[in-house]
Amino acid sequence: MSDTTGHENAPGTQGATPVPPRAPGTPPEKTPASTGPADDSGRVAAWRLLAGNPGGVVSREQILARLPGNPTTNHAADVAVARLRESFGDRAIVQTVVKRGYRLRVPAT
């Protein structure tokens, strides 16, 4: 199928802007650090775990098990939590529990 410019589109991309091919040996264009929904998936996975266990400790291993792409290092869990904290605008909402993981701060009842 072709769009209004006569370019062929892949199925399901009707109306999408075609991307010109890169010349061999040219580096890809740089993209912003946050690229949208795919970038958010780790943050959302961490949020779901923490929100499902308010006040309880969630280990890095538990977070890693839920992250997309099957990461193998604790750094991936740390990054997901860091992005979650940034999205709240208050780093203290997610507390680090030394040698154990993370905990969602909940008000005392």
Secondary structure, DSSP 8 states (H G I E B T S, - for coil): -B-TTS-B--TT-TT--------TT-------S--SHHHHHHHHHHHHHHHTSTTSEE-HHHHHHHSTT---SHHHHHHHHHHHHHHHT-GGGEEEETTTEEEE-----
